[in-house]
Amino acid sequence: MNNLGKRIAKLVIGAAVAVSAAVAFASGGGVGVTAEEALQKLLDGNKRYLDGQMVNCRESNAATRAGLANGQKPYAIILSCSDSRVPPEVIFDQTLGEIFVIRVAGNVPDPIVLGSIEYAAEHIGTPLVMVLGHERCGAVTATVDAKGKPEGNIGKIVKAIAPAVRLAKKENKGKSKAELIEAAVDINAKLVAKNITKRSSVLKQLAAEGKLKIVTAKYDLDDGKVTLLDDK
């Protein structure tokens, strides 16, 4: 193929990708996607990540960006830790416009975080919230190690995670520090998920109407797998 033919081929492929992105925006996202389907899409993406077969991340290009320039319809909301090793777009192999990500140390919500979740759930129609903790979380570790009442803004994070640590200590007497931290990570994610609807009447109503599903999960730093946590 000569240079002109190659340039034409690139233009055709670029146009096709742009059309595909526009169609995905118009028909995908929160519209027509159930919470169960959204969850499966996340788990399928994590499997591609584990297998080294990532596809969607590579589509974060100009054509995809152009197709989303006028709006978004993400199918899942991810509340995750700010840890640099746990970027949801990567570990779930997602591209632009697919997931609404809120990141904060210890994946704990304050009113601003709750308002962000409300925006995506109520105004965009996103049907799924995932509270995502991760192995060896630094914020949880700091809370386990905390002495007295930590001050400052970091102290507010420790205070938010403290109930999970207290419960983990109660339920895991005699366990090692590492085991205690992992138990606290799990409990913290579950408490956050439970408190989302307690602290937000908007999200409580959406969940009661079956328009919103909230799940908890944990990311393994060693193997990269995301595992759903049970409700216990």
Backbone torsions as a table, in degrees:
resi	resn	phi	psi	omega
1	MET	NA	130.5	179.4
2	ASN	-75.7	175.6	-176.5
3	ASN	-61.8	-38.8	179.3
4	LEU	-63.3	-42.9	179.2
5	GLY	-62.8	-37.9	179.3
6	LYS	-66.5	-40.5	179.9
7	ARG	-65.0	-40.5	178.5
8	ILE	-63.8	-42.9	179.7
9	ALA	-60.8	-40.9	179.2
10	LYS	-65.0	-39.6	178.7
11	LEU	-64.0	-41.4	179.6
12	VAL	-64.6	-44.7	179.7
13	ILE	-64.2	-43.1	179.2
14	GLY	-61.1	-41.2	179.0
15	ALA	-65.4	-40.0	-180.0
16	ALA	-64.2	-41.6	178.7
17	VAL	-64.6	-41.2	179.9
18	ALA	-62.9	-42.2	178.0
19	VAL	-63.9	-41.9	179.4
20	SER	-60.9	-42.1	179.8
21	ALA	-65.2	-40.1	179.9
22	ALA	-65.6	-39.8	178.1
23	VAL	-65.5	-41.3	179.0
24	ALA	-61.3	-39.4	178.6
25	PHE	-67.2	-41.9	-175.5
26	ALA	-69.6	-34.0	-172.5
27	SER	-114.3	-14.0	-174.6
28	GLY	-96.5	-146.7	177.9
29	GLY	63.2	-144.2	-176.6
30	GLY	-70.5	-15.7	-178.8
31	VAL	-88.2	120.2	176.7
32	GLY	79.1	8.0	178.8
33	VAL	-117.4	122.6	178.9
34	THR	-80.3	165.0	177.9
35	ALA	-60.9	-38.8	179.8
36	GLU	-65.6	-40.4	177.9
37	GLU	-66.9	-39.1	178.6
38	ALA	-62.7	-43.9	179.2
39	LEU	-62.2	-42.0	179.7
40	GLN	-64.5	-37.1	177.5
41	LYS	-61.9	-40.2	177.9
42	LEU	-64.9	-45.9	-178.6
43	LEU	-66.1	-37.5	176.5
44	ASP	-64.3	-39.8	178.5
45	GLY	-64.9	-39.1	177.8
46	ASN	-65.2	-34.7	177.9
47	LYS	-66.2	-40.4	177.0
48	ARG	-61.6	-39.4	177.9
49	TYR	-62.1	-45.0	179.6
50	LEU	-63.0	-38.3	-176.6
51	ASP	-84.3	-1.6	-177.8
52	GLY	68.8	28.3	-177.7
53	GLN	-117.2	41.2	-176.2
54	MET	-66.7	137.1	-176.8
55	VAL	-123.8	-53.3	-172.3
56	ASN	-64.4	-39.4	179.8
57	CYS	-56.2	-34.5	-177.5
58	ARG	-74.5	-10.0	179.6
59	GLU	-92.7	9.4	177.7
60	SER	-80.1	70.0	-174.4
61	ASN	-121.3	-174.1	-176.8
62	ALA	-61.8	-39.0	-178.5
63	ALA	-65.9	-43.4	177.5
64	THR	-63.6	-42.8	179.6
65	ARG	-60.1	-42.2	-179.5
66	ALA	-64.2	-38.1	-179.2
67	GLY	-68.5	-18.0	-177.5
68	LEU	-109.7	3.2	-172.0
69	ALA	-59.6	-29.4	-175.4
70	ASN	-101.2	6.1	179.0
71	GLY	169.3	171.9	-179.8
72	GLN	-140.3	149.3	175.4
73	LYS	-142.2	63.9	179.9
74	PRO	-63.8	142.6	-177.0
75	TYR	-92.3	-9.6	-179.7
76	ALA	-145.2	146.2	174.5
77	ILE	-107.3	126.4	179.3
78	ILE	-115.2	118.0	171.9
79	LEU	-100.8	106.9	-174.5
80	SER	-129.3	171.3	177.0
81	CYS	-72.7	155.9	179.1
82	SER	-78.3	-3.9	-178.0
83	ASP	-47.8	130.0	-175.1
84	SER	-65.2	-14.7	-179.2
85	ARG	-90.6	1.8	-174.6
86	VAL	-128.5	58.3	177.8
87	PRO	-80.3	113.0	-175.4
88	PRO	-55.3	-38.6	-179.1
89	GLU	-60.0	-32.5	-179.0
90	VAL	-82.9	-50.8	-173.3
91	ILE	-69.9	-17.5	175.3
92	PHE	-107.2	5.0	-179.9
93	ASP	49.5	61.2	-179.6
94	GLN	-116.8	152.2	178.6
95	THR	-106.8	-169.8	-179.9
96	LEU	-58.1	139.9	172.3
97	GLY	81.3	1.0	-175.1
98	GLU	-96.3	-36.0	-179.7
99	ILE	-130.5	142.8	-179.3
100	PHE	-99.3	105.6	-169.7
101	VAL	-104.1	130.9	174.9
102	ILE	-124.2	119.1	-175.6
103	ARG	-120.4	130.3	178.5
104	VAL	-152.8	143.5	-178.1
105	ALA	-52.9	127.6	179.6
106	GLY	78.7	6.0	-178.3
107	ASN	42.7	47.6	178.8
108	VAL	-108.5	140.5	-176.3
109	PRO	-94.7	141.0	166.8
110	ASP	-114.9	-177.3	-178.1
111	PRO	-56.6	-35.4	180.0
112	ILE	-68.4	-41.5	177.0
113	VAL	-63.4	-44.2	178.6
114	LEU	-61.9	-40.0	177.2
115	GLY	-63.0	-36.5	178.0
116	SER	-65.4	-41.8	177.6
117	ILE	-64.7	-42.6	178.2
118	GLU	-58.9	-41.5	-179.6
119	TYR	-58.3	-50.7	-177.5
120	ALA	-67.1	-40.7	-176.6
121	ALA	-72.5	-44.4	-174.6
122	GLU	-85.6	-45.7	-172.3
123	HIS	-90.1	-30.8	177.9
124	ILE	-94.7	-28.7	180.0
125	GLY	90.3	20.2	179.3
126	THR	-66.6	126.8	-170.3
127	PRO	-91.6	-5.7	-172.9
128	LEU	-133.2	134.6	170.0
129	VAL	-116.2	129.0	172.8
130	MET	-116.2	122.2	172.0
131	VAL	-91.9	115.1	-171.1
132	LEU	-113.6	107.9	172.7
133	GLY	-90.4	177.7	178.0
134	HIS	-150.4	156.5	-178.6
135	GLU	-57.6	141.4	176.0
136	ARG	52.1	46.5	-179.2
137	CYS	-64.4	127.4	-178.6
138	GLY	-65.7	-37.0	-179.9
139	ALA	-66.5	-40.1	177.8
140	VAL	-68.7	-41.0	178.3
141	THR	-60.5	-42.9	178.5
142	ALA	-62.0	-34.9	179.0
143	THR	-71.0	-39.5	176.2
144	VAL	-61.6	-38.4	-176.6
145	ASP	-84.0	-10.9	-172.7
146	ALA	-63.2	139.6	176.3
147	LYS	-117.9	132.1	-179.8
148	GLY	69.8	-144.8	-179.2
149	LYS	-113.6	100.4	-179.7
150	PRO	-58.2	141.0	-177.6
151	GLU	-101.2	173.4	175.8
152	GLY	76.6	-171.3	-176.4
153	ASN	-69.6	-36.2	177.0
154	ILE	-64.1	-33.0	177.2
155	GLY	-60.3	-31.0	178.3
156	LYS	-68.1	-35.2	176.8
157	ILE	-66.9	-46.0	178.8
158	VAL	-59.3	-42.1	179.6
159	LYS	-61.9	-38.3	-179.4
160	ALA	-69.1	-32.0	-178.0
161	ILE	-88.3	-19.2	-174.5
162	ALA	-51.9	-41.4	179.3
163	PRO	-58.6	-36.5	178.7
164	ALA	-68.0	-39.5	179.5
165	VAL	-67.5	-41.6	178.4
166	ARG	-60.7	-43.4	-179.8
167	LEU	-67.9	-38.5	178.6
168	ALA	-63.3	-40.7	178.8
169	LYS	-65.2	-37.7	-179.8
170	LYS	-67.2	-39.2	-175.0
171	GLU	-89.2	-9.5	-174.4
172	ASN	-130.8	44.7	178.6
173	LYS	-64.0	136.1	179.4
174	GLY	86.8	-5.3	-179.8
175	LYS	-82.8	161.3	178.4
176	SER	-71.0	165.4	178.5
177	LYS	-60.7	-42.1	-179.9
178	ALA	-61.0	-42.8	178.7
179	GLU	-66.0	-38.0	179.0
180	LEU	-63.7	-43.0	179.8
181	ILE	-61.3	-45.0	-178.7
182	GLU	-65.8	-37.8	176.9
183	ALA	-64.5	-40.2	180.0
184	ALA	-67.3	-36.3	176.3
185	VAL	-59.0	-47.4	180.0
186	ASP	-62.9	-48.1	-178.1
187	ILE	-63.8	-40.3	179.7
188	ASN	-59.9	-45.2	179.3
189	ALA	-61.3	-41.3	-179.1
190	LYS	-68.4	-40.7	178.6
191	LEU	-65.5	-40.3	177.6
192	VAL	-60.2	-47.2	-179.9
193	ALA	-60.3	-41.6	-179.6
194	LYS	-67.0	-39.4	-175.7
195	ASN	-78.6	-15.5	179.4
196	ILE	-57.6	-47.1	-178.9
197	THR	-78.7	-23.9	177.1
198	LYS	-71.1	-33.0	-175.4
199	ARG	-98.0	-3.6	179.7
200	SER	-134.2	111.6	178.4
201	SER	-66.6	-30.8	178.4
202	VAL	-63.4	-50.2	-178.4
203	LEU	-70.1	-33.8	176.4
204	LYS	-61.2	-43.8	-179.7
205	GLN	-66.3	-43.3	179.2
206	LEU	-62.6	-40.2	178.7
207	ALA	-66.8	-40.7	179.7
208	ALA	-64.3	-32.2	180.0
209	GLU	-84.2	-0.7	179.9
210	GLY	76.8	16.8	-179.3
211	LYS	-94.3	-7.2	-177.6
212	LEU	-144.3	132.6	176.9
213	LYS	-118.6	136.5	-179.8
214	ILE	-118.3	125.8	-179.6
215	VAL	-127.3	161.9	176.2
216	THR	-120.2	149.0	-178.4
217	ALA	-152.3	167.1	-178.8
218	LYS	-138.4	136.1	-179.9
219	TYR	-99.9	132.5	178.8
220	ASP	-92.4	116.6	-178.0
221	LEU	-65.1	-26.5	-175.8
222	ASP	-80.1	-48.1	-176.6
223	ASP	-107.6	-7.7	176.0
224	GLY	83.0	5.8	-176.8
225	LYS	-85.2	140.2	173.0
226	VAL	-100.0	124.5	-178.4
227	THR	-117.8	131.6	176.8
228	LEU	-71.5	139.3	177.7
229	LEU	-93.7	147.2	177.9
230	ASP	-76.7	177.8	-174.7
231	ASP	-93.0	5.1	-176.9
232	LYS	-73.9	NA	NA
